[in-house]
Amino acid sequence: MNCKQVQRLLVPYINGDLDEREEGEFVRHVRHCPECYDELEVYSSVFAGIRQLDGDETKVDYRTLVEDSLKTSEEDVLDVRFWHVYSFLLKIAATAALFFLIMRGLF
């Protein structure tokens, strides 16, 4: 993902509208690009301020706003990947068990 793509995804990221793949690529880029990180800080602060003025959000720690958001995103992406791998391995185990039962003539 490049800077232009990240800039287009700033608002969807802040609103939580990215899918797992996009979110992972977005976070990876922002973690390694100081300009995009700074841009995310600005957007996040503005959106949090607007939400706070609207009464939708309680007290916001602007110093850790972006870092907390990125950590949460990284954890979410890892959780989704874990469940994808876990599901895949369960399917393999079930298929292997079924195959074993068929081969033994027990099914």
Chimera marker file (.cmm) of the C-alpha trace (Angstrom):
<marker_set name="trace">
<marker id="1" x="0.000" y="0.000" z="0.000" r="1" g="1" b="0" radius="0.5"/>
<marker id="2" x="1.323" y="3.440" z="-0.864" r="1" g="1" b="0" radius="0.5"/>
<marker id="3" x="0.775" y="6.865" z="0.708" r="1" g="1" b="0" radius="0.5"/>
<marker id="4" x="-1.943" y="7.872" z="-1.748" r="1" g="1" b="0" radius="0.5"/>
<marker id="5" x="-3.945" y="4.717" z="-0.978" r="1" g="1" b="0" radius="0.5"/>
<marker id="6" x="-3.517" y="5.271" z="2.765" r="1" g="1" b="0" radius="0.5"/>
<marker id="7" x="-4.744" y="8.851" z="2.480" r="1" g="1" b="0" radius="0.5"/>
<marker id="8" x="-7.898" y="7.641" z="0.713" r="1" g="1" b="0" radius="0.5"/>
<marker id="9" x="-8.486" y="5.148" z="3.541" r="1" g="1" b="0" radius="0.5"/>
<marker id="10" x="-7.935" y="7.491" z="6.509" r="1" g="1" b="0" radius="0.5"/>
<marker id="11" x="-11.621" y="8.230" z="7.098" r="1" g="1" b="0" radius="0.5"/>
<marker id="12" x="-12.800" y="4.630" z="6.502" r="1" g="1" b="0" radius="0.5"/>
<marker id="13" x="-10.090" y="3.452" z="8.935" r="1" g="1" b="0" radius="0.5"/>
<marker id="14" x="-11.146" y="5.927" z="11.614" r="1" g="1" b="0" radius="0.5"/>
<marker id="15" x="-14.784" y="4.916" z="11.155" r="1" g="1" b="0" radius="0.5"/>
<marker id="16" x="-13.884" y="1.212" z="11.347" r="1" g="1" b="0" radius="0.5"/>
<marker id="17" x="-15.027" y="0.500" z="7.794" r="1" g="1" b="0" radius="0.5"/>
<marker id="18" x="-11.972" y="-1.394" z="6.488" r="1" g="1" b="0" radius="0.5"/>
<marker id="19" x="-11.945" y="-5.143" z="6.028" r="1" g="1" b="0" radius="0.5"/>
<marker id="20" x="-9.257" y="-7.234" z="7.708" r="1" g="1" b="0" radius="0.5"/>
<marker id="21" x="-6.896" y="-7.237" z="4.724" r="1" g="1" b="0" radius="0.5"/>
<marker id="22" x="-7.148" y="-3.480" z="4.130" r="1" g="1" b="0" radius="0.5"/>
<marker id="23" x="-6.780" y="-2.736" z="7.827" r="1" g="1" b="0" radius="0.5"/>
<marker id="24" x="-3.658" y="-4.874" z="8.066" r="1" g="1" b="0" radius="0.5"/>
<marker id="25" x="-2.032" y="-3.234" z="5.050" r="1" g="1" b="0" radius="0.5"/>
<marker id="26" x="-3.063" y="0.219" z="6.267" r="1" g="1" b="0" radius="0.5"/>
<marker id="27" x="-1.546" y="-0.303" z="9.727" r="1" g="1" b="0" radius="0.5"/>
<marker id="28" x="1.654" y="-1.816" z="8.288" r="1" g="1" b="0" radius="0.5"/>
<marker id="29" x="2.137" y="1.221" z="6.049" r="1" g="1" b="0" radius="0.5"/>
<marker id="30" x="1.319" y="3.776" z="8.760" r="1" g="1" b="0" radius="0.5"/>
<marker id="31" x="3.730" y="2.090" z="11.176" r="1" g="1" b="0" radius="0.5"/>
<marker id="32" x="6.593" y="2.605" z="8.701" r="1" g="1" b="0" radius="0.5"/>
<marker id="33" x="5.655" y="5.953" z="7.153" r="1" g="1" b="0" radius="0.5"/>
<marker id="34" x="6.056" y="9.010" z="9.417" r="1" g="1" b="0" radius="0.5"/>
<marker id="35" x="4.110" y="11.256" z="7.024" r="1" g="1" b="0" radius="0.5"/>
<marker id="36" x="1.076" y="8.961" z="6.967" r="1" g="1" b="0" radius="0.5"/>
<marker id="37" x="1.310" y="8.477" z="10.732" r="1" g="1" b="0" radius="0.5"/>
<marker id="38" x="1.211" y="12.252" z="11.203" r="1" g="1" b="0" radius="0.5"/>
<marker id="39" x="-1.733" y="12.515" z="8.814" r="1" g="1" b="0" radius="0.5"/>
<marker id="40" x="-3.589" y="9.840" z="10.771" r="1" g="1" b="0" radius="0.5"/>
<marker id="41" x="-2.907" y="11.740" z="13.997" r="1" g="1" b="0" radius="0.5"/>
<marker id="42" x="-4.447" y="14.896" z="12.548" r="1" g="1" b="0" radius="0.5"/>
<marker id="43" x="-7.530" y="13.137" z="11.173" r="1" g="1" b="0" radius="0.5"/>
<marker id="44" x="-8.019" y="11.079" z="14.348" r="1" g="1" b="0" radius="0.5"/>
<marker id="45" x="-7.771" y="14.158" z="16.558" r="1" g="1" b="0" radius="0.5"/>
<marker id="46" x="-10.255" y="16.100" z="14.441" r="1" g="1" b="0" radius="0.5"/>
<marker id="47" x="-12.749" y="13.228" z="14.320" r="1" g="1" b="0" radius="0.5"/>
<marker id="48" x="-12.398" y="12.546" z="18.071" r="1" g="1" b="0" radius="0.5"/>
<marker id="49" x="-12.891" y="16.248" z="18.788" r="1" g="1" b="0" radius="0.5"/>
<marker id="50" x="-16.034" y="16.356" z="16.645" r="1" g="1" b="0" radius="0.5"/>
<marker id="51" x="-17.412" y="13.240" z="18.342" r="1" g="1" b="0" radius="0.5"/>
<marker id="52" x="-16.649" y="14.743" z="21.732" r="1" g="1" b="0" radius="0.5"/>
<marker id="53" x="-18.434" y="17.981" z="20.808" r="1" g="1" b="0" radius="0.5"/>
<marker id="54" x="-21.421" y="15.961" z="19.600" r="1" g="1" b="0" radius="0.5"/>
<marker id="55" x="-21.467" y="14.147" z="22.930" r="1" g="1" b="0" radius="0.5"/>
<marker id="56" x="-20.782" y="10.771" z="21.280" r="1" g="1" b="0" radius="0.5"/>
<marker id="57" x="-17.471" y="10.235" z="23.002" r="1" g="1" b="0" radius="0.5"/>
<marker id="58" x="-16.263" y="10.812" z="26.532" r="1" g="1" b="0" radius="0.5"/>
<marker id="59" x="-12.837" y="12.127" z="27.486" r="1" g="1" b="0" radius="0.5"/>
<marker id="60" x="-10.183" y="11.407" z="24.841" r="1" g="1" b="0" radius="0.5"/>
<marker id="61" x="-6.456" y="11.060" z="25.469" r="1" g="1" b="0" radius="0.5"/>
<marker id="62" x="-5.148" y="12.764" z="22.345" r="1" g="1" b="0" radius="0.5"/>
<marker id="63" x="-1.543" y="11.821" z="23.155" r="1" g="1" b="0" radius="0.5"/>
<marker id="64" x="-2.215" y="8.120" z="22.740" r="1" g="1" b="0" radius="0.5"/>
<marker id="65" x="-5.215" y="8.241" z="20.398" r="1" g="1" b="0" radius="0.5"/>
<marker id="66" x="-3.448" y="6.988" z="17.271" r="1" g="1" b="0" radius="0.5"/>
<marker id="67" x="-1.165" y="4.535" z="19.036" r="1" g="1" b="0" radius="0.5"/>
<marker id="68" x="-4.114" y="2.963" z="20.867" r="1" g="1" b="0" radius="0.5"/>
<marker id="69" x="-6.055" y="2.729" z="17.613" r="1" g="1" b="0" radius="0.5"/>
<marker id="70" x="-3.156" y="1.094" z="15.752" r="1" g="1" b="0" radius="0.5"/>
<marker id="71" x="-2.560" y="-1.406" z="18.572" r="1" g="1" b="0" radius="0.5"/>
<marker id="72" x="-6.234" y="-2.337" z="18.599" r="1" g="1" b="0" radius="0.5"/>
<marker id="73" x="-6.196" y="-2.780" z="14.820" r="1" g="1" b="0" radius="0.5"/>
<marker id="74" x="-3.097" y="-4.970" z="14.972" r="1" g="1" b="0" radius="0.5"/>
<marker id="75" x="-4.725" y="-7.140" z="17.646" r="1" g="1" b="0" radius="0.5"/>
<marker id="76" x="-7.946" y="-7.393" z="15.625" r="1" g="1" b="0" radius="0.5"/>
<marker id="77" x="-6.059" y="-8.421" z="12.487" r="1" g="1" b="0" radius="0.5"/>
<marker id="78" x="-4.107" y="-11.053" z="14.439" r="1" g="1" b="0" radius="0.5"/>
<marker id="79" x="-7.318" y="-12.383" z="16.002" r="1" g="1" b="0" radius="0.5"/>
<marker id="80" x="-8.986" y="-12.742" z="12.601" r="1" g="1" b="0" radius="0.5"/>
<marker id="81" x="-5.912" y="-14.444" z="11.150" r="1" g="1" b="0" radius="0.5"/>
<marker id="82" x="-5.750" y="-16.809" z="14.127" r="1" g="1" b="0" radius="0.5"/>
<marker id="83" x="-9.383" y="-17.849" z="13.625" r="1" g="1" b="0" radius="0.5"/>
<marker id="84" x="-8.843" y="-18.312" z="9.886" r="1" g="1" b="0" radius="0.5"/>
<marker id="85" x="-5.878" y="-20.605" z="10.542" r="1" g="1" b="0" radius="0.5"/>
<marker id="86" x="-7.711" y="-22.409" z="13.359" r="1" g="1" b="0" radius="0.5"/>
<marker id="87" x="-10.747" y="-22.964" z="11.127" r="1" g="1" b="0" radius="0.5"/>
<marker id="88" x="-8.535" y="-24.239" z="8.304" r="1" g="1" b="0" radius="0.5"/>
<marker id="89" x="-6.757" y="-26.680" z="10.606" r="1" g="1" b="0" radius="0.5"/>
<marker id="90" x="-10.073" y="-27.942" z="11.990" r="1" g="1" b="0" radius="0.5"/>
<marker id="91" x="-11.307" y="-28.601" z="8.467" r="1" g="1" b="0" radius="0.5"/>
<marker id="92" x="-8.129" y="-30.532" z="7.692" r="1" g="1" b="0" radius="0.5"/>
<marker id="93" x="-8.470" y="-32.560" z="10.892" r="1" g="1" b="0" radius="0.5"/>
<marker id="94" x="-12.132" y="-33.341" z="10.172" r="1" g="1" b="0" radius="0.5"/>
<marker id="95" x="-11.303" y="-34.366" z="6.608" r="1" g="1" b="0" radius="0.5"/>
<marker id="96" x="-8.448" y="-36.564" z="7.805" r="1" g="1" b="0" radius="0.5"/>
<marker id="97" x="-10.688" y="-38.201" z="10.438" r="1" g="1" b="0" radius="0.5"/>
<marker id="98" x="-13.418" y="-38.830" z="7.859" r="1" g="1" b="0" radius="0.5"/>
<marker id="99" x="-10.870" y="-40.263" z="5.440" r="1" g="1" b="0" radius="0.5"/>
<marker id="100" x="-9.482" y="-42.519" z="8.172" r="1" g="1" b="0" radius="0.5"/>
<marker id="101" x="-12.982" y="-43.765" z="9.061" r="1" g="1" b="0" radius="0.5"/>
<marker id="102" x="-13.827" y="-44.445" z="5.426" r="1" g="1" b="0" radius="0.5"/>
<marker id="103" x="-10.564" y="-46.292" z="4.878" r="1" g="1" b="0" radius="0.5"/>
<marker id="104" x="-11.154" y="-48.445" z="7.976" r="1" g="1" b="0" radius="0.5"/>
<marker id="105" x="-14.670" y="-49.242" z="6.809" r="1" g="1" b="0" radius="0.5"/>
<marker id="106" x="-16.268" y="-47.804" z="9.936" r="1" g="1" b="0" radius="0.5"/>
<marker id="107" x="-18.402" y="-45.169" z="8.290" r="1" g="1" b="0" radius="0.5"/>
<link id1="1" id2="2" r="1" g="1" b="0" radius="0.2"/>
<link id1="2" id2="3" r="1" g="1" b="0" radius="0.2"/>
<link id1="3" id2="4" r="1" g="1" b="0" radius="0.2"/>
<link id1="4" id2="5" r="1" g="1" b="0" radius="0.2"/>
<link id1="5" id2="6" r="1" g="1" b="0" radius="0.2"/>
<link id1="6" id2="7" r="1" g="1" b="0" radius="0.2"/>
<link id1="7" id2="8" r="1" g="1" b="0" radius="0.2"/>
<link id1="8" id2="9" r="1" g="1" b="0" radius="0.2"/>
<link id1="9" id2="10" r="1" g="1" b="0" radius="0.2"/>
<link id1="10" id2="11" r="1" g="1" b="0" radius="0.2"/>
<link id1="11" id2="12" r="1" g="1" b="0" radius="0.2"/>
<link id1="12" id2="13" r="1" g="1" b="0" radius="0.2"/>
<link id1="13" id2="14" r="1" g="1" b="0" radius="0.2"/>
<link id1="14" id2="15" r="1" g="1" b="0" radius="0.2"/>
<link id1="15" id2="16" r="1" g="1" b="0" radius="0.2"/>
<link id1="16" id2="17" r="1" g="1" b="0" radius="0.2"/>
<link id1="17" id2="18" r="1" g="1" b="0" radius="0.2"/>
<link id1="18" id2="19" r="1" g="1" b="0" radius="0.2"/>
<link id1="19" id2="20" r="1" g="1" b="0" radius="0.2"/>
<link id1="20" id2="21" r="1" g="1" b="0" radius="0.2"/>
<link id1="21" id2="22" r="1" g="1" b="0" radius="0.2"/>
<link id1="22" id2="23" r="1" g="1" b="0" radius="0.2"/>
<link id1="23" id2="24" r="1" g="1" b="0" radius="0.2"/>
<link id1="24" id2="25" r="1" g="1" b="0" radius="0.2"/>
<link id1="25" id2="26" r="1" g="1" b="0" radius="0.2"/>
<link id1="26" id2="27" r="1" g="1" b="0" radius="0.2"/>
<link id1="27" id2="28" r="1" g="1" b="0" radius="0.2"/>
<link id1="28" id2="29" r="1" g="1" b="0" radius="0.2"/>
<link id1="29" id2="30" r="1" g="1" b="0" radius="0.2"/>
<link id1="30" id2="31" r="1" g="1" b="0" radius="0.2"/>
<link id1="31" id2="32" r="1" g="1" b="0" radius="0.2"/>
<link id1="32" id2="33" r="1" g="1" b="0" radius="0.2"/>
<link id1="33" id2="34" r="1" g="1" b="0" radius="0.2"/>
<link id1="34" id2="35" r="1" g="1" b="0" radius="0.2"/>
<link id1="35" id2="36" r="1" g="1" b="0" radius="0.2"/>
<link id1="36" id2="37" r="1" g="1" b="0" radius="0.2"/>
<link id1="37" id2="38" r="1" g="1" b="0" radius="0.2"/>
<link id1="38" id2="39" r="1" g="1" b="0" radius="0.2"/>
<link id1="39" id2="40" r="1" g="1" b="0" radius="0.2"/>
<link id1="40" id2="41" r="1" g="1" b="0" radius="0.2"/>
<link id1="41" id2="42" r="1" g="1" b="0" radius="0.2"/>
<link id1="42" id2="43" r="1" g="1" b="0" radius="0.2"/>
<link id1="43" id2="44" r="1" g="1" b="0" radius="0.2"/>
<link id1="44" id2="45" r="1" g="1" b="0" radius="0.2"/>
<link id1="45" id2="46" r="1" g="1" b="0" radius="0.2"/>
<link id1="46" id2="47" r="1" g="1" b="0" radius="0.2"/>
<link id1="47" id2="48" r="1" g="1" b="0" radius="0.2"/>
<link id1="48" id2="49" r="1" g="1" b="0" radius="0.2"/>
<link id1="49" id2="50" r="1" g="1" b="0" radius="0.2"/>
<link id1="50" id2="51" r="1" g="1" b="0" radius="0.2"/>
<link id1="51" id2="52" r="1" g="1" b="0" radius="0.2"/>
<link id1="52" id2="53" r="1" g="1" b="0" radius="0.2"/>
<link id1="53" id2="54" r="1" g="1" b="0" radius="0.2"/>
<link id1="54" id2="55" r="1" g="1" b="0" radius="0.2"/>
<link id1="55" id2="56" r="1" g="1" b="0" radius="0.2"/>
<link id1="56" id2="57" r="1" g="1" b="0" radius="0.2"/>
<link id1="57" id2="58" r="1" g="1" b="0" radius="0.2"/>
<link id1="58" id2="59" r="1" g="1" b="0" radius="0.2"/>
<link id1="59" id2="60" r="1" g="1" b="0" radius="0.2"/>
<link id1="60" id2="61" r="1" g="1" b="0" radius="0.2"/>
<link id1="61" id2="62" r="1" g="1" b="0" radius="0.2"/>
<link id1="62" id2="63" r="1" g="1" b="0" radius="0.2"/>
<link id1="63" id2="64" r="1" g="1" b="0" radius="0.2"/>
<link id1="64" id2="65" r="1" g="1" b="0" radius="0.2"/>
<link id1="65" id2="66" r="1" g="1" b="0" radius="0.2"/>
<link id1="66" id2="67" r="1" g="1" b="0" radius="0.2"/>
<link id1="67" id2="68" r="1" g="1" b="0" radius="0.2"/>
<link id1="68" id2="69" r="1" g="1" b="0" radius="0.2"/>
<link id1="69" id2="70" r="1" g="1" b="0" radius="0.2"/>
<link id1="70" id2="71" r="1" g="1" b="0" radius="0.2"/>
<link id1="71" id2="72" r="1" g="1" b="0" radius="0.2"/>
<link id1="72" id2="73" r="1" g="1" b="0" radius="0.2"/>
<link id1="73" id2="74" r="1" g="1" b="0" radius="0.2"/>
<link id1="74" id2="75" r="1" g="1" b="0" radius="0.2"/>
<link id1="75" id2="76" r="1" g="1" b="0" radius="0.2"/>
<link id1="76" id2="77" r="1" g="1" b="0" radius="0.2"/>
<link id1="77" id2="78" r="1" g="1" b="0" radius="0.2"/>
<link id1="78" id2="79" r="1" g="1" b="0" radius="0.2"/>
<link id1="79" id2="80" r="1" g="1" b="0" radius="0.2"/>
<link id1="80" id2="81" r="1" g="1" b="0" radius="0.2"/>
<link id1="81" id2="82" r="1" g="1" b="0" radius="0.2"/>
<link id1="82" id2="83" r="1" g="1" b="0" radius="0.2"/>
<link id1="83" id2="84" r="1" g="1" b="0" radius="0.2"/>
<link id1="84" id2="85" r="1" g="1" b="0" radius="0.2"/>
<link id1="85" id2="86" r="1" g="1" b="0" radius="0.2"/>
<link id1="86" id2="87" r="1" g="1" b="0" radius="0.2"/>
<link id1="87" id2="88" r="1" g="1" b="0" radius="0.2"/>
<link id1="88" id2="89" r="1" g="1" b="0" radius="0.2"/>
<link id1="89" id2="90" r="1" g="1" b="0" radius="0.2"/>
<link id1="90" id2="91" r="1" g="1" b="0" radius="0.2"/>
<link id1="91" id2="92" r="1" g="1" b="0" radius="0.2"/>
<link id1="92" id2="93" r="1" g="1" b="0" radius="0.2"/>
<link id1="93" id2="94" r="1" g="1" b="0" radius="0.2"/>
<link id1="94" id2="95" r="1" g="1" b="0" radius="0.2"/>
<link id1="95" id2="96" r="1" g="1" b="0" radius="0.2"/>
<link id1="96" id2="97" r="1" g="1" b="0" radius="0.2"/>
<link id1="97" id2="98" r="1" g="1" b="0" radius="0.2"/>
<link id1="98" id2="99" r="1" g="1" b="0" radius="0.2"/>
<link id1="99" id2="100" r="1" g="1" b="0" radius="0.2"/>
<link id1="100" id2="101" r="1" g="1" b="0" radius="0.2"/>
<link id1="101" id2="102" r="1" g="1" b="0" radius="0.2"/>
<link id1="102" id2="103" r="1" g="1" b="0" radius="0.2"/>
<link id1="103" id2="104" r="1" g="1" b="0" radius="0.2"/>
<link id1="104" id2="105" r="1" g="1" b="0" radius="0.2"/>
<link id1="105" id2="106" r="1" g="1" b="0" radius="0.2"/>
<link id1="106" id2="107" r="1" g="1" b="0" radius="0.2"/>
</marker_set>
